[in-house]
């Protein structure tokens, strides 16, 4: 079966990947419903056990849709207890890419990404990190680590490796 991506001429299209790193089984259908609601299509994920946290499941979904879909999915899923996820959105000719990571302990991390996936840190956030470090509240290294998402990467790394070789499903939004 071939899936086509239908887009309106006035809506910029992009694509990305949703990685649900761990979710309890009771949450899995709610995740599908929430993601499908944002993307405007029914979503049925292939859930596999997450060996890094027994009793939880993981899934991956490649999607295509309008610019801003990653932010909308992240907003729909953030704050759910016992859920860990990441979602990326590729840059377009009119927009930069994005990356969102979520863990129950750390909350949401958001970064703008460039053409090659590099995290792009706005000047005002760098200035704020320097000021915070100068006031003695923290170190500049800690602040830069937060700006780059290192605490989220550190927490999610075990879950990422546990999912190596997991199947990826492609989903295209009908706009």
HELIX and SHEET records of a PDB file:
HELIX    1   1 UNK A   25  UNK A   39  1                                  15    
HELIX    2   2 UNK A   69  UNK A   77  1                                   9    
HELIX    3   3 UNK A  123  UNK A  134  1                                  12    
HELIX    4   4 UNK A  140  UNK A  148  1                                   9    
HELIX    5   5 UNK A  150  UNK A  162  1                                  13    
SHEET    1   A 7 UNK A  48  UNK A  49  0                                        
SHEET    2   A 7 UNK A  56  UNK A  66 -1                                        
SHEET    3   A 7 UNK A  13  UNK A  24 -1                                        
SHEET    4   A 7 UNK A  84  UNK A  89 -1                                        
SHEET    5   A 7 UNK A  97  UNK A 103 -1                                        
SHEET    6   A 7 UNK A 107  UNK A 113 -1                                        
SHEET    7   A 7 UNK A 119  UNK A 120 -1                                        
SHEET    1   B 3 UNK A  48  UNK A  49  0                                        
SHEET    2   B 3 UNK A  56  UNK A  66 -1                                        
SHEET    3   B 3 UNK A 169  UNK A 172  1                                        
END                                                                             
